[in-house]
Amino acid sequence: MQFPFFYGWIIVAIAMVAGFISSGVSNVTMAVVLKPISEDLGWSRSVTAAAITLGSFGGGMLSPLFGPVADRYGPRVLLPLGGVLVGLLSIGVSQSTAPWQFYATFIPARALTEFLLCGVVPYTAIANWFHAKRPRAMGLVAMSTPLGSAATTLIFQFLVIHYGWRSAFLALGWAFLILVVVPAAIFLRRQPEDLGMYPDGVAPSLVADALPSATAQSSSSGEPSWTRAQAMTTPALWLLVASVFLASLGTGGIAFHTVAYFTDVKLSPAVAAGALSVMALSGAFGNGIWGALAERLSPRSLSVTTTVLSAASVALLMQVDSPLTAYLFGVLFGISARGGTAVLTQILLAHYFGRRSFGAISGVLEPFHKGGLGIGALVAGIGFDWSGDYRKVLWVFFATYLLSALLVFFARRPERDGIGVME
């Protein structure tokens, strides 16, 4: 079967659409409906935030189970299935009138989204279809959720103001069913070999010529191929796990409470939503930029850089007192925390351990990544309810970002079977 371009880019496009729409249940977009839901139904911020936490935990806990499934069957079945389930659950969220109903619909929707639509499954597809261009492709897929957040925050804000928060979830559910399920069911394939192709569309004998010089040195003896059991014996994997967890605490907590924080410091809801949209948009471009840079520079060094910048953005957040500083924070936090840490970690996993068991290995990390996002949202909510503001918990997030940077600095590529350490 002949195509005018490499079929892998169709896989990237479908994964990006899924990630774009999945942003409707992300911490960033949910920040827009945090106050409306709490005020409409008479809940505290902690009650609403707990659904985010439990949903993130659920997605993280299921990821290790579905990682090997993603390696074996690929996205063709799993991604459309996720679109159907999350679409129906989102419609169910719009009908919630009590906490148990909201929890029964939102928590599984969030959990399924985390690994089926914007986590292990799409990243496994990209790892299978690309090698030399994998950082670029992963960067594009990682762009989709924050890019979607930039759009859905404004869409949700419009719907909340004019039709109420329920209309936002109703529209989200139909978007999943129409825009994710149909194209995914038709076009997705597990790996290039299923269509008689090779990763990147380049035969193995030509891969070294297609790679930047540093990567080509590693490729000349073949891409690393670790099993999950082998990877779990390496310090590098667990240092990455710990680093991602610590960074995710701040990312999840700050993203979910940004609008509430800005309105608490007397910025208008319009400015707060605008700054949130800028954050998401900056994160989208940040993912693409860091992904492209990772083809030429050390992804580990880039990961350290983004995490330190994330800490700096938290320090700036504590000084926000005007629309200008709010938008500056949105840009810096978006480029670093929202648009660097997660995608660079996925690139590091593929770079360190190869593609054959990428889903299974990524599944080891995901409970900590998603769990950190959820715990951060809950911790920030509890911190606010306890102290009346967010300042103390922001200092905690500042420290966790710095510790995360230190851990990823020590997470060097492991050696096995004669494959040298390449940064």
C-alpha positions as CSV (number, residue, x, y, z in Angstrom):
1,M,0.0,0.0,0.0
2,Q,1.5,3.3,-1.1
3,F,0.9,6.7,0.5
4,P,2.2,10.2,-0.5
5,F,3.7,10.6,3.0
6,F,4.6,8.3,5.9
7,Y,1.5,6.7,7.3
8,G,2.9,7.3,10.9
9,W,1.8,10.9,10.6
10,I,-1.8,9.8,10.3
11,I,-1.3,8.0,13.6
12,V,0.1,11.2,15.1
13,A,-2.9,13.2,13.8
14,I,-5.4,10.8,15.4
15,A,-3.5,10.7,18.7
16,M,-3.4,14.6,18.7
17,V,-7.2,14.8,18.1
18,A,-7.8,12.4,21.0
19,G,-5.4,14.3,23.3
20,F,-7.0,17.6,22.2
21,I,-10.5,16.6,23.2
22,S,-9.3,14.7,26.3
23,S,-8.3,18.1,27.7
24,G,-11.9,18.5,28.7
25,V,-11.3,16.5,31.8
26,S,-7.8,17.8,32.5
27,N,-6.8,19.7,35.6
28,V,-6.5,22.9,33.5
29,T,-9.9,22.8,32.0
30,M,-11.6,21.6,35.2
31,A,-10.2,24.7,36.8
32,V,-12.9,26.7,34.9
33,V,-15.7,24.6,36.4
34,L,-14.3,24.2,39.9
35,K,-16.2,27.2,41.4
36,P,-19.3,26.8,39.3
37,I,-19.8,23.2,40.3
38,S,-19.0,23.8,43.9
39,E,-21.3,26.8,44.2
40,D,-24.1,25.2,42.2
41,L,-24.1,22.0,44.2
42,G,-22.9,23.4,47.5
43,W,-19.7,21.5,47.7
44,S,-16.3,22.5,49.1
45,R,-13.3,22.8,46.8
46,S,-11.9,19.7,48.4
47,V,-14.9,17.6,47.5
48,T,-14.6,18.6,43.8
49,A,-10.9,18.3,43.8
50,A,-11.1,14.8,45.3
51,A,-12.8,13.5,42.1
52,I,-9.7,14.7,40.1
53,T,-7.4,12.9,42.6
54,L,-9.4,9.6,42.4
55,G,-9.7,9.8,38.7
56,S,-6.0,10.4,38.3
57,F,-5.2,7.5,40.7
58,G,-7.5,5.2,38.8
59,G,-5.8,6.0,35.5
60,G,-2.4,5.5,37.0
61,M,-3.3,2.2,38.7
62,L,-4.8,0.8,35.4
63,S,-1.8,1.9,33.3
64,P,0.5,-1.0,34.4
65,L,-2.2,-3.5,33.5
66,F,-2.9,-2.0,30.1
67,G,0.7,-1.2,29.2
68,P,1.5,-4.8,28.0
69,V,-1.9,-4.8,26.2
70,A,-1.0,-1.6,24.4
71,D,2.3,-3.3,23.3
72,R,0.5,-6.4,22.0
73,Y,-2.7,-4.9,20.4
74,G,-1.8,-1.3,19.8
75,P,-4.3,1.6,19.7
76,R,-6.7,0.3,17.0
77,V,-9.0,-1.3,19.6
78,L,-8.1,0.5,22.8
79,L,-8.3,4.1,21.6
80,P,-11.8,3.9,20.0
81,L,-13.0,2.0,23.0
82,G,-11.7,4.7,25.2
83,G,-13.5,7.3,23.1
84,V,-16.9,5.5,23.5
85,L,-16.6,5.0,27.2
86,V,-15.3,8.5,28.1
87,G,-17.9,10.1,25.7
88,L,-20.8,8.3,27.5
89,L,-19.4,9.1,30.9
90,S,-19.0,12.8,30.1
91,I,-22.6,12.9,29.2
92,G,-23.3,11.3,32.5
93,V,-21.3,13.9,34.3
94,S,-23.6,16.6,32.9
95,Q,-26.6,14.9,34.6
96,S,-25.0,14.8,38.1
97,T,-26.9,16.3,41.0
98,A,-25.1,14.7,44.0
99,P,-21.5,14.0,44.8
100,W,-21.9,10.2,44.4
101,Q,-23.2,10.7,40.9
102,F,-20.4,13.1,39.9
103,Y,-17.8,10.7,41.3
104,A,-19.4,7.7,39.6
105,T,-19.2,9.3,36.2
106,F,-16.2,11.7,36.3
107,I,-13.7,9.4,38.1
108,P,-13.9,6.6,35.5
109,A,-14.0,9.2,32.7
110,R,-10.8,10.8,34.0
111,A,-9.2,7.4,34.7
112,L,-9.9,6.0,31.3
113,T,-8.7,9.2,29.6
114,E,-5.4,9.1,31.4
115,F,-4.1,5.9,29.8
116,L,-6.4,5.2,26.8
117,L,-6.6,8.6,25.1
118,C,-3.7,10.8,26.2
119,G,-1.3,8.4,28.1
120,V,0.2,5.0,27.6
121,V,-1.8,3.9,24.5
122,P,-1.1,6.9,22.2
123,Y,2.5,7.2,23.3
124,T,3.0,3.5,22.7
125,A,1.7,3.9,19.2
126,I,4.1,6.8,18.5
127,A,7.0,4.8,20.0
128,N,6.2,1.9,17.6
129,W,5.9,4.0,14.5
130,F,8.9,6.3,14.9
131,H,12.6,6.0,15.9
132,A,14.8,8.9,14.6
133,K,11.8,11.2,14.6
134,R,10.3,9.9,17.8
135,P,11.0,13.0,19.9
136,R,9.4,15.2,17.3
137,A,6.3,13.0,17.0
138,M,6.0,12.6,20.8
139,G,6.3,16.4,21.1
140,L,3.5,16.9,18.7
141,V,1.2,14.4,20.5
142,A,2.1,16.0,23.8
143,M,1.1,19.4,22.3
144,S,-2.4,18.3,21.8
145,T,-3.7,18.2,25.4
146,P,-2.4,21.6,26.4
147,L,-3.4,23.0,23.0
148,G,-6.9,21.5,23.6
149,S,-6.9,23.1,27.1
150,A,-6.2,26.5,25.6
151,A,-9.3,26.1,23.5
152,T,-11.6,24.2,25.9
153,T,-11.0,26.6,28.8
154,L,-12.5,29.4,26.7
155,I,-15.2,27.1,25.3
156,F,-16.1,25.9,28.8
157,Q,-16.1,29.5,30.1
158,F,-18.5,30.5,27.4
159,L,-20.8,27.6,28.0
160,V,-20.7,28.0,31.8
161,I,-21.6,31.7,31.5
162,H,-24.4,31.2,29.0
163,Y,-25.8,27.7,29.5
164,G,-24.3,26.4,32.8
165,W,-21.5,23.9,33.6
166,R,-23.6,20.9,32.6
167,S,-23.6,22.0,28.9
168,A,-19.8,21.9,28.8
169,F,-19.7,18.2,29.7
170,L,-22.6,17.4,27.3
171,A,-20.7,18.9,24.4
172,L,-17.6,17.2,25.5
173,G,-19.2,13.8,25.4
174,W,-20.5,14.2,21.9
175,A,-17.1,15.4,20.7
176,F,-15.5,12.2,22.0
177,L,-18.1,10.0,20.2
178,I,-17.9,11.8,16.9
179,L,-14.3,13.1,16.5
180,V,-12.3,10.4,18.3
181,V,-14.1,7.1,17.8
182,V,-14.8,7.3,14.1
183,P,-11.4,8.2,12.7
184,A,-9.6,6.0,15.2
185,A,-11.6,2.9,14.3
186,I,-10.9,3.5,10.6
187,F,-7.3,4.5,10.4
188,L,-5.3,3.3,13.4
189,R,-2.8,0.5,13.0
190,R,-0.5,-1.1,15.7
191,Q,2.9,-0.7,14.1
192,P,4.4,0.1,10.6
193,E,5.2,-3.6,10.0
194,D,1.5,-4.3,9.8
195,L,1.5,-2.3,6.5
196,G,4.8,-3.5,5.3
197,M,6.7,-0.4,6.5
198,Y,9.5,0.5,8.9
199,P,9.7,3.0,11.7
200,D,10.0,6.5,10.2
201,G,9.4,4.9,6.8
202,V,13.1,4.1,6.6
203,A,14.6,0.6,6.3
204,P,16.8,-0.5,9.2
205,S,19.9,-0.3,7.1
206,L,19.3,3.4,6.4
207,V,18.3,4.4,9.9
208,A,21.8,5.4,11.0
209,D,22.0,7.8,8.1
210,A,18.7,9.4,9.1
211,L,19.7,10.0,12.7
212,P,21.6,13.0,14.2
213,S,25.2,12.0,14.9
214,A,24.8,11.3,18.6
215,T,21.8,9.1,18.2
216,A,23.3,7.4,15.2
217,Q,26.2,6.1,17.3
218,S,23.7,4.3,19.5
219,S,21.6,3.1,16.6
220,S,24.5,1.5,14.8
221,S,24.3,-1.5,17.1
222,G,20.6,-1.4,17.2
223,E,18.0,0.3,19.4
224,P,18.0,-0.8,23.0
225,S,15.3,-3.4,23.7
226,W,14.6,-3.9,27.4
227,T,11.7,-5.8,29.0
228,R,9.7,-4.3,31.8
229,A,11.3,-6.7,34.3
230,Q,14.8,-5.7,33.1
231,A,14.0,-2.0,33.2
232,M,12.7,-2.3,36.7
233,T,16.1,-3.4,38.0
234,T,17.7,-0.2,36.9
235,P,18.1,2.9,39.2
236,A,17.4,5.1,36.1
237,L,13.8,4.0,35.9
238,W,13.1,4.6,39.6
239,L,14.8,8.0,39.6
240,L,12.6,9.0,36.7
241,V,9.5,7.7,38.5
242,A,10.4,9.7,41.6
243,S,11.2,12.8,39.6
244,V,7.9,12.7,37.7
245,F,5.9,12.1,40.8
246,L,7.4,15.2,42.5
247,A,7.0,17.4,39.5
248,S,3.4,16.2,39.0
249,L,2.4,17.3,42.5
250,G,3.0,20.9,41.6
251,T,1.7,20.6,38.0
252,G,-1.6,19.0,39.1
253,G,-2.2,21.3,42.1
254,I,-1.3,24.6,40.4
255,A,-3.1,23.8,37.1
256,F,-6.4,22.8,38.8
257,H,-6.5,25.8,41.2
258,T,-5.1,28.5,39.0
259,V,-8.4,30.2,38.2
260,A,-9.5,30.0,41.8
261,Y,-6.2,31.5,43.0
262,F,-6.3,34.3,40.5
263,T,-9.8,35.3,41.5
264,D,-8.9,35.1,45.2
265,V,-6.2,37.7,44.6
266,K,-8.8,40.0,43.0
267,L,-8.2,39.3,39.3
268,S,-11.3,39.1,37.2
269,P,-12.7,35.7,36.0
270,A,-12.0,36.8,32.4
271,V,-8.3,37.5,33.2
272,A,-8.0,34.3,35.2
273,A,-9.5,32.2,32.3
274,G,-7.3,34.1,29.8
275,A,-4.2,33.4,31.8
276,L,-5.2,29.8,32.0
277,S,-5.6,29.6,28.3
278,V,-2.2,31.3,27.8
279,M,-0.7,28.6,30.1
280,A,-2.2,25.8,28.1
281,L,-1.2,27.4,24.7
282,S,2.3,27.9,25.9
283,G,2.4,24.3,27.1
284,A,1.3,23.1,23.7
285,F,4.1,25.0,21.9
286,G,6.5,24.0,24.7
287,N,6.0,20.3,24.1
288,G,6.7,20.8,20.4
289,I,9.8,22.9,21.1
290,W,11.3,20.5,23.7
291,G,10.5,17.5,21.5
292,A,12.3,19.0,18.6
293,L,15.3,20.1,20.7
294,A,15.5,16.5,22.1
295,E,16.5,15.3,18.7
296,R,19.7,17.5,18.9
297,L,20.4,18.0,22.6
298,S,20.4,15.7,25.7
299,P,16.8,15.0,26.7
300,R,18.0,14.5,30.3
301,S,19.6,18.0,30.4
302,L,16.5,19.5,28.9
303,S,14.3,17.8,31.5
304,V,16.4,19.3,34.3
305,T,16.1,22.7,32.7
306,T,12.3,22.5,32.4
307,T,11.9,21.4,36.0
308,V,14.0,24.3,37.3
309,L,12.0,26.7,35.2
310,S,8.9,25.2,36.7
311,A,10.2,26.1,40.2
312,A,10.9,29.6,39.0
313,S,7.3,29.9,37.7
314,V,5.9,29.0,41.1
315,A,8.0,31.8,42.7
316,L,6.5,34.2,40.1
317,L,3.0,32.9,40.8
318,M,3.3,34.0,44.5
319,Q,4.0,37.5,43.2
320,V,1.0,37.8,40.8
321,D,-1.0,40.9,41.5
322,S,-1.9,42.1,38.0
323,P,-3.1,40.8,34.6
324,L,0.5,41.3,33.2
325,T,2.1,39.1,35.9
326,A,-0.7,36.5,35.6
327,Y,0.0,36.2,31.9
328,L,3.7,36.0,32.4
329,F,3.2,33.2,34.8
330,G,1.0,31.5,32.3
331,V,3.7,31.6,29.7
332,L,6.5,30.4,31.9
333,F,4.6,27.7,33.7
334,G,3.1,26.5,30.4
335,I,6.4,26.2,28.6
336,S,8.1,24.4,31.5
337,A,5.7,22.4,33.7
338,R,2.9,21.9,31.2
339,G,5.1,21.7,28.1
340,G,8.3,20.0,29.0
341,T,8.5,17.6,31.9
342,A,6.0,14.9,30.8
343,V,7.0,14.7,27.1
344,L,10.7,14.6,27.9
345,T,10.2,11.8,30.4
346,Q,8.4,9.7,27.7
347,I,11.3,10.5,25.3
348,L,13.8,9.4,28.0
349,L,11.9,6.1,28.5
350,A,12.1,5.3,24.8
351,H,15.7,6.5,24.5
352,Y,16.8,4.4,27.5
353,F,14.8,1.2,27.0
354,G,13.6,1.0,23.4
355,R,10.2,0.6,21.8
356,R,9.3,-3.2,22.1
357,S,8.1,-3.0,25.7
358,F,7.6,0.8,25.8
359,G,3.9,0.5,26.9
360,A,4.7,-1.9,29.7
361,I,7.6,0.2,31.0
362,S,5.7,3.5,30.6
363,G,2.9,1.8,32.6
364,V,5.3,1.4,35.6
365,L,5.7,5.2,35.6
366,E,2.1,6.3,34.9
367,P,0.6,5.5,38.4
368,F,3.1,7.9,39.9
369,H,2.6,10.5,37.2
370,K,-1.2,10.5,37.3
371,G,-1.2,10.0,41.0
372,G,1.0,13.0,41.5
373,L,-1.4,15.1,39.4
374,G,-4.3,14.0,41.4
375,I,-2.6,14.3,44.8
376,G,-1.4,17.8,44.0
377,A,-4.9,18.9,43.2
378,L,-6.2,17.5,46.5
379,V,-3.3,18.8,48.5
380,A,-3.9,22.3,47.2
381,G,-7.6,22.1,47.9
382,I,-7.0,20.9,51.5
383,G,-4.3,23.5,52.0
384,F,-6.7,26.2,51.0
385,D,-9.6,24.9,53.1
386,W,-7.2,24.7,56.1
387,S,-5.3,28.0,55.9
388,G,-7.6,30.2,53.8
389,D,-5.1,30.7,51.0
390,Y,-2.6,28.8,48.7
391,R,0.7,30.4,49.8
392,K,2.0,27.6,52.1
393,V,1.2,24.8,49.6
394,L,2.9,26.8,46.8
395,W,6.1,26.8,48.8
396,V,5.8,23.0,49.0
397,F,5.4,22.8,45.2
398,F,8.4,25.0,44.7
399,A,10.5,22.6,46.7
400,T,9.2,19.5,45.0
401,Y,10.1,20.9,41.6
402,L,13.7,21.5,42.7
403,L,14.0,18.0,44.1
404,S,12.6,16.6,40.9
405,A,15.3,18.4,38.9
406,L,18.0,16.9,41.1
407,L,16.6,13.3,40.7
408,V,16.4,13.5,36.9
409,F,19.9,14.9,36.8
410,F,21.1,11.6,38.3
411,A,18.9,9.4,36.0
412,R,21.5,8.4,33.5
413,R,21.0,6.0,30.7
414,P,21.7,2.4,31.9
415,E,24.1,0.1,30.1
416,R,23.2,-3.4,28.9
417,D,24.4,-5.9,26.3
418,G,27.2,-3.7,25.2
419,I,25.0,-0.6,24.5
420,G,26.9,2.4,25.7
421,V,25.7,5.3,27.8
422,M,24.5,8.0,25.5
423,E,23.1,11.3,26.9
